[in-house]
Amino acid sequence: MAGQLTGTIALVAGATRGAGRAIATELGAEGATVYVTGRSTREQRSEMDRDETIEDAADQASGRAGRGNDRRDLAYNAKNYRISFFYDLAKTSVNRMAFALAEELTPHRAAAVSLTPGWMRSEIMLELFGVTEANWRDALAKEPHFAISESPAYVGRAVAALAADPEVARWNGRSLSSGELAQVYGFTDLDGSQPDVAVHRRGPRRRQTS
């Protein structure tokens, strides 16, 4: 299905690392011209003081068949409790923003959705468990529930699927998860599985696709 976003222009904010970079990469893989924004550059790091740069993200998006352009320094479902009061409030406000934007943008034939990954294996999370994407399953000995984690590419593929859906307006104002959308659009994580954070309360499970 590569190339289904050819001719599309995408802007991905916070694309230096993690989900942002993966979203830019997957959009690029589908042929989109991707503009990425971030604060960590090859000349100056952000306060996070990490190696990833926005230029690297642009190069990665370009390398997946799209064109990446960097710009610097631009400005679970809604009722699931999120760790602590303040964290929950911050996350819920994003869901509410999507709902409000849906009301504003509908007359302009645009859709606004709130999309969240599950337990994402970001660069920081992999370092925390002392593993890499290649051997992340080694962390299960320490934390069995890490089995339901997902790579950043998974949420990237969710965004690409949404962007290519001619009926995306059906999701307008909704709060969605990468695992939920995988069931609808049929995409998988890098290892061919379809992890879903919603099964966390029932214990670790990964659905393997053929």
C-alpha positions in Angstrom: 0.0 0.0 0.0 3.1 2.3 -0.1 2.4 5.5 -1.9 -1.2 6.1 -0.9 -0.3 9.5 0.5 1.7 10.7 -2.5 0.9 14.4 -3.0 -0.1 14.9 0.6 1.7 17.4 2.8 2.0 16.5 6.6 3.3 18.5 9.5 4.5 16.5 12.5 5.3 18.5 15.7 7.7 17.0 18.3 9.2 14.7 15.7 12.7 14.5 17.1 12.2 11.1 18.7 9.6 8.6 19.9 6.1 8.6 18.4 6.6 11.9 16.6 9.6 10.6 14.6 7.8 7.3 13.9 4.7 9.1 12.7 6.8 11.2 10.3 8.6 8.1 9.1 5.4 6.2 8.4 3.8 9.1 6.6 7.0 9.4 4.5 6.8 5.7 3.7 3.4 6.3 2.2 4.7 9.1 0.0 3.8 12.2 1.9 6.0 15.3 2.0 6.6 15.6 5.8 7.6 18.8 7.7 8.9 17.9 11.1 9.4 20.3 14.0 11.5 19.9 17.2 14.0 21.6 19.5 17.0 19.2 19.4 19.3 20.0 16.5 22.7 18.9 15.5 24.0 22.3 16.6 22.1 22.6 19.9 20.4 20.1 22.2 17.2 20.7 24.1 17.1 20.4 27.9 16.6 16.7 27.5 20.2 16.5 26.3 19.8 13.4 24.1 21.5 12.4 20.9 18.4 12.4 18.6 18.0 15.5 16.4 15.3 16.9 14.2 17.6 16.7 11.2 18.0 13.0 11.7 14.2 12.7 11.8 13.9 14.6 8.5 16.5 12.3 7.0 14.7 9.2 8.2 11.3 10.4 6.8 13.0 11.2 3.5 14.6 7.8 3.4 11.2 6.1 3.5 10.1 7.4 0.1 8.7 10.7 1.2 10.4 14.0 1.6 11.3 15.3 5.0 11.7 19.0 5.8 12.7 20.2 9.2 11.5 23.3 11.0 12.7 24.2 14.4 11.1 25.8 17.4 7.6 26.2 15.9 5.5 27.2 18.1 -6.6 5.6 26.3 -10.0 6.8 25.8 -11.1 9.9 27.5 -12.4 8.4 30.9 -9.5 6.0 31.7 -7.5 7.3 34.7 -3.9 8.2 33.9 -1.4 7.5 36.7 -1.9 10.7 38.7 -4.2 13.7 38.9 -2.0 16.1 37.0 -0.9 13.6 34.3 -4.5 12.6 33.8 -5.6 16.2 33.5 -3.0 16.9 30.9 -4.0 13.9 28.8 -7.7 14.5 29.1 -7.3 18.1 28.0 -5.9 16.8 24.7 -9.0 14.6 24.2 -11.2 17.6 24.9 -9.2 19.7 22.5 -10.0 17.2 19.7 -13.7 17.3 20.6 -13.8 21.1 20.5 -11.8 21.3 17.3 -14.2 18.8 15.7 -17.0 21.3 16.3 -15.0 24.1 14.8 -13.6 22.3 11.8 -16.5 20.3 10.6 -17.9 23.1 8.4 -14.5 23.2 6.7 -14.5 19.5 5.9 -11.6 18.7 8.3 -11.5 16.1 11.0 -9.9 16.3 14.5 -9.1 13.2 16.5 -7.1 12.4 19.6 -4.7 9.5 19.1 -2.8 7.8 21.9 -0.3 4.9 21.7 -0.3 2.2 24.3 2.8 1.4 26.3 5.3 2.7 23.8 8.9 1.5 23.5 10.4 4.9 23.0 14.1 5.4 23.1 13.9 6.5 26.8 11.7 3.5 27.7 14.1 1.0 26.1 17.0 2.6 27.9 15.1 2.3 31.2 14.8 -1.4 30.8 18.3 -1.8 29.4 17.2 -3.3 26.1 16.9 -2.2 22.4 14.1 -2.6 19.9 15.9 -5.7 18.6 15.9 -7.6 22.0 13.1 -5.8 23.9 11.5 -9.0 24.9 14.4 -9.6 27.3 12.7 -7.0 29.5 9.8 -9.4 30.2 11.8 -11.1 32.9 11.7 -7.8 34.8 8.2 -6.7 33.8 5.9 -9.3 32.2 3.4 -6.7 31.2 5.9 -5.2 28.9 4.6 -7.9 26.5 1.8 -5.5 25.5 4.2 -2.7 24.7 4.4 -1.4 21.1 7.0 0.2 19.0 6.7 3.9 18.0 6.1 2.7 14.4 2.8 1.3 15.5 1.2 4.6 16.3 3.0 6.0 13.2 1.1 3.5 11.1 -2.1 4.4 12.8 -1.6 8.0 11.8 -0.8 7.0 8.2 -3.9 4.9 8.1 -6.0 7.8 9.3 -4.5 10.1 6.8 -5.2 7.8 3.9 -8.8 7.0 4.9 -11.3 8.9 2.7 -13.9 8.4 5.4 -11.8 9.7 8.2 -14.6 12.1 9.2 -16.3 9.1 10.9 -13.7 9.5 13.7 -14.2 13.3 14.1 -14.0 14.3 17.7 -13.1 10.8 18.9 -10.4 9.6 21.2 -8.6 6.6 19.6 -5.7 4.3 20.4 -3.2 2.6 18.0 -4.4 -0.8 19.1 -8.0 0.0 18.4 -7.2 1.3 14.9 -5.1 -1.7 14.1 -8.2 -3.8 14.4 -10.0 -1.5 12.0 -7.3 -0.9 9.3 -5.4 -4.1 9.6 -1.9 -2.7 10.1 0.6 -4.4 12.5 3.5 -3.5 14.6 7.1 -4.2 13.4 7.0 -7.8 14.5 3.6 -8.5 12.8 1.6 -8.4 16.0 -1.3 -6.1 17.0 -0.7 -5.1 20.7 -3.6 -3.4 22.4 -3.2 -1.6 25.7 -6.9 -2.2 26.5 -6.0 -5.8 27.5 -3.7 -4.6 30.2 -6.2 -5.2 33.0 -6.7 -8.8 31.7 -3.0 -9.5 31.6 -0.4 -9.5 28.8 -1.4 -10.7 25.4 -0.2 -10.0 21.9 -2.3 -11.0 18.9 -0.1 -12.5 16.2 -1.3 -12.1 12.7 -0.5 -14.4 9.8 
